[in-house]
Amino acid sequence: MKAVVCVTLKPDVLDPQGRAIQRACATLGWDGVADVRQGKYFEIQLQTTDRAAAERMARELCEKLLANPVIEDWRIERIEG
Amino acid sequence: MFAVIQFPGSNDDRDMCFAVKSALGAEVALVWHKRGELPPGTRAVLLPGGFSYGDYLRCGAMARFSPVMAAVKRFADAGGPVLGTCNGFQVLCESGLLPGALLRNQALDFVCDPEQRVRVEQAAAPFTSRARPGQVLRIPIKHGEGRYVAEPAELARLDAAGQIVLRYCDAAGETTPDANPNGSVGNVAGVRNAAGNVMGLMPHPEHAAEEGLPGGCDGLVILGSLVDWLERAR
């Protein structure tokens, strides 16, 4: 199965990269871009056919490695396969 | 004996050894990260700067799982002194041995300043006993991800507990926004754990460790404090 995971900075953590992208948008003429937050996207192939097991593994990966709980939130976008 | 941990991608490990051995006359051993134990006789652990595991995922996120880190954690839990500089600071935060986290510099640039000043907020063993409270040290910085973050309540708690050891400042010792090279909250440049035996800092004391060279040798205030502590504890 495949797990798709997103990791983002917590809302109150300053994201200078997102801000730079937002400013670039304005420079390029997209005046309507009010804010950009940059995050990380993971596609994880898991050697299981059991959806619940896949979700459990994905959750563990997020908690232990993919996200730092001090500064980041994570979410499993979907489990597919 | 000091143990300097080498991760794949560490690059200040030998400078750290030089500073400890040549400038301070202390025994030192390089320890490869795959070792499951610290060498017998280890009395202090130094986590050097660099780019462990290429800074992949997050700085320090992979190094935290190196076999030697379990031994470092046991050593720290038993009260042994552990000092992390730059990437070593990031590894300690990722490991949960220090509070907070280090993120991309606010201005997105890689800062490199051999003249950075930091103010000593806590002059105490084992890491800053050679300093006076409020003393301004000149210690080089060179990093892209050194913006210290902690939630406001956590930061206030750290401050009240005396866990903020160093703050970025100007030559007069003022912790102004202009003196803050990376956007760290409260100009924080170095913190310690609650017990006081684990410390991390973004500046590089090992790069300011030799008399007679430009840039001075204020780094020895920190590394020398640790040597003093080990000698007293002998």
Interface residues (C-beta under 8 A of the other chain):
Chain A: L9 D12 V13 L14 P16 Q17 A20 L65 L66 N68 V70 I71
Chain B: L57 R58 A61 F65 C93 E94 G100 A101 L103 R104 N105 Q106 A107 L108 R147 V149 A150 E151 G183
